[in-house]
Amino acid sequence: MINALFVESDGVYIGLEGVEAWDIERNAFNCKNGAPAICHPPCKRWGRYWSGGPSAKTKRVLGDDDGCFAFSLWYVRTYGGVIEHPEASHAWKWFGLNKPPKSGGWIKADDYGGLTCCVEQGHYGHKARKATWLYINKIKPIELMWGKSEASMKMELSPHSKEQAKLIRSSKDYKPIKRLSAYERLATPVEFRDLLIKLTSSPSCGERR
């Protein structure tokens, strides 16, 4: 049995045999059963657009995720598992984790036995390249598909304002492209989910405290 923390109530972990899913209703902060975990803490306030952009009507606070990332870090350092977050997540610097190279490969993340890497979900079923940072502790790293992946759709966010959109579309080099919806950007592909389960189920989880 492994845990899946901070997952969507209708996501790919729900009802999966061998996985105990903790969505917003179950409250992942109550999970302290000692089993290794796959952690998907909210990333909105940690990403490139953490402030909400120029059009944001409410002032945002960097890292304001109600303690989800901090809990995830405590959990995997204590019981083992993996944390998944977008590439360039400010959480890495905030918590003193080393930034992994875009080219791939596992590197030392901290002085607590953690490792980190950058992998693109486009290798594992995502329609966009979706570069992702992983942090693991007390589980054995496995070889992943490193480097650039192919993308069938764009994942960039839409312009922050009508004026910006108009300026972009007026360019002589502008070509309409199909972009992913917000749900498609955030969704975890089944193939990538299975990869994280394989990683977290590693027989070499190390000594747990």
N, C-alpha and C positions, 0 to 999 in steps of 0.2 A: 504493500500500500504506500502511495505517495500522496502528498497534498498539492493542490493547485490553489494558490492564494490570490485574492483580488481579481477574480475572473468575472466575465460577463454572465448574467443569469441565463442567457440563451446561447452561450458560447460553446466552443468545441470540447470543453472539458466536462460539461454537464452529462451525467448518466454514464460516464465512461468507467468500465470495470477496472478496478485496481487504483482508481484515482478518487480521492475525496476532495470535491470541489467546494471552495469557500467563496461565495459571491457576496453581494452587499447585504443580503438578508441574513446570511449565516454569520457575517462579520469575521473576517480573517484574524482579527486581533484575539479572538477566542481560541485559535488553533495553537495548541501547545502539546500535541500528542507525541512529539518526538520523532515523527516520520519525516524523511527528507521532503523538500518542497520545491515546486516550480512557482516562482513569484512574478506576477505581472502588476507591480504597483503603478498607480496612475502616473502618467508622464506629462500631462498638460503644463504643469507649473515648473517642469524641469527642462523642457525642450527649447528649441531655438525661438519659438514664439510664446515663451512663458508669460510675457507681459500682455498678450492678447493683441498686440499690434496697434497701429495708430488709430484704428476705428473702435478700440475697446472703450466701452462706456464706464467700466468699473476698473479701478486701479488694482492690478494683480500683484501678488507677492511671490518672489522667487522661492520655489521649494514648498509652497503651501499645499501639501497633499495630506494633511491631517496625520502625519507621522507614518504613512504607509511604507515609504522607502526605508526609513530607519528601522521599522519593525521587520521588514523583509531581510535587511542586512543582519540584524540580530538573529533572526531565525536561522538563516543558512550558515552563519558562523557557529551557531550552537548545535544544530541538528543536521546540517548538510542540505545542499540544493543549489539552485540556480536562480539568478535575478535577470530578467529581460527588460531592457530599456532602449530607447532610440539612440542612434549614434549621436555623439556630442551632447549627451545628457549632462546637465550641470550638476547632477547628483554625484557624479564621479569626483569632481573637484571638491564639492561641498563635504563629502565624507572621506576625502584624502585617498581616493583610489587612483591608481595610475591609468592613464588613457591608453587604450590599445591601438596598435597601428591599423590603418585601413586595409593594408595588404593581407591581414589575417595572421593567425597563429596565437597561441596562448602565451601570455606574459604574466609575471608576478604583479598582483594587484595591490597588495598591502602586506603588513607584517603579521597578519593573522592567518596565513596559509591560503589566502584567496588567489585565484587566477582570473584573468579577464581576456576577452578577445572581441574582435569586430567581425561579424558575419552578415552577409546579405540574405534576407529571406527570399529574394528572387531565385536563389538556388533551391528553395524548398517550397515552391508552390505559390508564392506571392506574385501578383500581377505587376508590381513595381519592384525595383531593386531593394528598397527598404533596408538600408544599412542599420544594423542592430548591435548594441553592446551587450555582452553577457558577463556576469560575475558568478563564479562558482566557488564553493568551499566544501570540504569534506566529501567530495565526490571526485572520481577520476576523469580527467579531461579526455575527450575523444577527438580524433581528427575530423575536421569539417571541410566543406567545400569553400575554399578561401578565394578572395579577390572579387572582381566585378562579375555580376550576374546579368542575364538578359532581362529586359523589362518589356511587357506588352502594352503597358499603360503608364501614364505620368502620375506621380504622386504629389507634385508640388501643390502647395496651398493656393487657393484662388487669391486674386488681388484684394488688398484690404479696403479699397474704396472704388466707387464708380469711376472717379476721375483717373485712377491708376489703370483700371481695366480699359477705359477708352483710349488712353495713351498707348497701351500695349497693342491694342487691336488696330490702331491707326498706323503702326509701323509697316513699312513696305515689305519687311521680312516676316510679317506675322502669318502663321499658319494655324488654323484651328486644330486643337488636339483634344482627345478624350481624356478627362482626368478621373481619378478614382474618387468615389464619394468618401465622406468622413468615416462611414462604417467600414468600407473596404480598406481604407488606410490602416485602421486600427485592428481589424480582424486578424487573428492568428490562423494561418493556413493549417490544415490537418497534417500535412507533411512536416511542417515545422513543429507543430505540437508533438508529433510522434518522435521527432529528433530530441526535443527537450525531455520527454519522458524517458527515452533511452539513456540520455545523459544523466538524468537524476536517478535512474535505476541502476547505475553503475555498481557492480559488486564491491568495488574498492572505495567505499564511502569513508574509510578512515575511522579513527576513534572518535566517538561522539561524547560530548560532555553533558 
